Amino acid sequence: MHSFTSEDLLQYLYKETSTDKTAAIKAALAADWSLREKFELMKGAHQQLDEIKYSPRKQSIDNILQYAEKAMEELSTQA
């Protein structure tokens, strides 16, 4: 029996696992109530995140863009 990590379950939740790993996780979820409970908590949190309507402040976006522009300038001067 496999021992799946939280990262494995997140990859499964986001459909980022291989076919073999997906099958193994499905089987483990069917057989292990503790793992299934952990997965259901993750799934619930994922659904709540999807429901959040949030927009960052304009100042935050501007700061990120300025930082990226500065980094690009530094890279271009080093080349």
BATOR-985342 format. One record per residue (C-alpha): residue number from 1; residue in three letters; chain; x, y, z. Coordinates in nm, 2 decimals, always signed. Layout:
resi=NUM; resn=ala; chain=A; xx=X; yy=Y; zz=Z
...
***
This chain:
resi=1; resn=met; chain=A; xx=+0.00; yy=+0.00; zz=+0.00
resi=2; resn=his; chain=A; xx=+0.12; yy=+0.35; zz=-0.09
resi=3; resn=ser; chain=A; xx=+0.18; yy=+0.63; zz=+0.15
resi=4; resn=phe; chain=A; xx=+0.06; yy=+0.95; zz=-0.02
resi=5; resn=thr; chain=A; xx=+0.16; yy=+1.29; zz=+0.09
resi=6; resn=ser; chain=A; xx=-0.05; yy=+1.61; zz=+0.10
resi=7; resn=glu; chain=A; xx=+0.14; yy=+1.72; zz=-0.22
resi=8; resn=asp; chain=A; xx=+0.03; yy=+1.39; zz=-0.39
resi=9; resn=leu; chain=A; xx=-0.33; yy=+1.46; zz=-0.29
resi=10; resn=leu; chain=A; xx=-0.31; yy=+1.82; zz=-0.42
resi=11; resn=gln; chain=A; xx=-0.17; yy=+1.71; zz=-0.75
resi=12; resn=tyr; chain=A; xx=-0.46; yy=+1.46; zz=-0.77
resi=13; resn=leu; chain=A; xx=-0.71; yy=+1.73; zz=-0.69
resi=14; resn=tyr; chain=A; xx=-0.57; yy=+1.95; zz=-0.96
resi=15; resn=lys; chain=A; xx=-0.55; yy=+1.66; zz=-1.21
resi=16; resn=glu; chain=A; xx=-0.18; yy=+1.68; zz=-1.23
resi=17; resn=thr; chain=A; xx=-0.10; yy=+1.31; zz=-1.16
resi=18; resn=ser; chain=A; xx=+0.00; yy=+1.04; zz=-1.40
resi=19; resn=thr; chain=A; xx=-0.25; yy=+0.78; zz=-1.50
resi=20; resn=asp; chain=A; xx=-0.08; yy=+0.52; zz=-1.28
resi=21; resn=lys; chain=A; xx=-0.06; yy=+0.75; zz=-0.98
resi=22; resn=thr; chain=A; xx=-0.43; yy=+0.86; zz=-1.03
resi=23; resn=ala; chain=A; xx=-0.54; yy=+0.50; zz=-1.02
resi=24; resn=ala; chain=A; xx=-0.33; yy=+0.43; zz=-0.71
resi=25; resn=ile; chain=A; xx=-0.47; yy=+0.73; zz=-0.53
resi=26; resn=lys; chain=A; xx=-0.83; yy=+0.64; zz=-0.62
resi=27; resn=ala; chain=A; xx=-0.77; yy=+0.29; zz=-0.48
resi=28; resn=ala; chain=A; xx=-0.61; yy=+0.43; zz=-0.16
resi=29; resn=leu; chain=A; xx=-0.90; yy=+0.68; zz=-0.11
resi=30; resn=ala; chain=A; xx=-1.15; yy=+0.39; zz=-0.14
resi=31; resn=ala; chain=A; xx=-0.96; yy=+0.18; zz=+0.11
resi=32; resn=asp; chain=A; xx=-0.83; yy=+0.43; zz=+0.36
resi=33; resn=trp; chain=A; xx=-1.08; yy=+0.65; zz=+0.55
resi=34; resn=ser; chain=A; xx=-0.82; yy=+0.86; zz=+0.71
resi=35; resn=leu; chain=A; xx=-0.67; yy=+0.95; zz=+0.37
resi=36; resn=arg; chain=A; xx=-1.02; yy=+1.01; zz=+0.23
resi=37; resn=glu; chain=A; xx=-1.10; yy=+1.24; zz=+0.52
resi=38; resn=lys; chain=A; xx=-0.78; yy=+1.44; zz=+0.45
resi=39; resn=phe; chain=A; xx=-0.86; yy=+1.46; zz=+0.08
resi=40; resn=glu; chain=A; xx=-1.22; yy=+1.58; zz=+0.15
resi=41; resn=leu; chain=A; xx=-1.08; yy=+1.86; zz=+0.37
resi=42; resn=met; chain=A; xx=-0.85; yy=+1.97; zz=+0.09
resi=43; resn=lys; chain=A; xx=-1.14; yy=+1.94; zz=-0.16
resi=44; resn=gly; chain=A; xx=-1.36; yy=+2.16; zz=+0.06
resi=45; resn=ala; chain=A; xx=-1.08; yy=+2.42; zz=+0.10
resi=46; resn=his; chain=A; xx=-1.03; yy=+2.42; zz=-0.28
resi=47; resn=gln; chain=A; xx=-1.40; yy=+2.48; zz=-0.34
resi=48; resn=gln; chain=A; xx=-1.40; yy=+2.77; zz=-0.09
resi=49; resn=leu; chain=A; xx=-1.10; yy=+2.93; zz=-0.27
resi=50; resn=asp; chain=A; xx=-1.29; yy=+2.91; zz=-0.60
resi=51; resn=glu; chain=A; xx=-1.57; yy=+3.11; zz=-0.44
resi=52; resn=ile; chain=A; xx=-1.36; yy=+3.39; zz=-0.32
resi=53; resn=lys; chain=A; xx=-1.39; yy=+3.71; zz=-0.52
resi=54; resn=tyr; chain=A; xx=-1.08; yy=+3.91; zz=-0.46
resi=55; resn=ser; chain=A; xx=-0.90; yy=+4.18; zz=-0.66
resi=56; resn=pro; chain=A; xx=-0.56; yy=+4.31; zz=-0.54
resi=57; resn=arg; chain=A; xx=-0.52; yy=+4.68; zz=-0.49
resi=58; resn=lys; chain=A; xx=-0.39; yy=+4.88; zz=-0.79
resi=59; resn=gln; chain=A; xx=-0.09; yy=+4.98; zz=-0.59
resi=60; resn=ser; chain=A; xx=+0.01; yy=+4.62; zz=-0.53
resi=61; resn=ile; chain=A; xx=-0.01; yy=+4.54; zz=-0.90
resi=62; resn=asp; chain=A; xx=+0.19; yy=+4.85; zz=-0.98
resi=63; resn=asn; chain=A; xx=+0.46; yy=+4.75; zz=-0.73
resi=64; resn=ile; chain=A; xx=+0.49; yy=+4.41; zz=-0.89
resi=65; resn=leu; chain=A; xx=+0.51; yy=+4.55; zz=-1.24
resi=66; resn=gln; chain=A; xx=+0.78; yy=+4.80; zz=-1.13
resi=67; resn=tyr; chain=A; xx=+0.98; yy=+4.53; zz=-0.97
resi=68; resn=ala; chain=A; xx=+0.95; yy=+4.31; zz=-1.28
resi=69; resn=glu; chain=A; xx=+1.05; yy=+4.60; zz=-1.50
resi=70; resn=lys; chain=A; xx=+1.35; yy=+4.68; zz=-1.28
resi=71; resn=ala; chain=A; xx=+1.46; yy=+4.31; zz=-1.29
resi=72; resn=met; chain=A; xx=+1.43; yy=+4.30; zz=-1.67
resi=73; resn=glu; chain=A; xx=+1.64; yy=+4.62; zz=-1.69
resi=74; resn=glu; chain=A; xx=+1.91; yy=+4.46; zz=-1.47
resi=75; resn=leu; chain=A; xx=+1.91; yy=+4.14; zz=-1.68
resi=76; resn=ser; chain=A; xx=+1.94; yy=+4.33; zz=-2.01
resi=77; resn=thr; chain=A; xx=+2.23; yy=+4.54; zz=-1.88
resi=78; resn=gln; chain=A; xx=+2.42; yy=+4.23; zz=-1.77
resi=79; resn=ala; chain=A; xx=+2.38; yy=+4.06; zz=-2.10
***
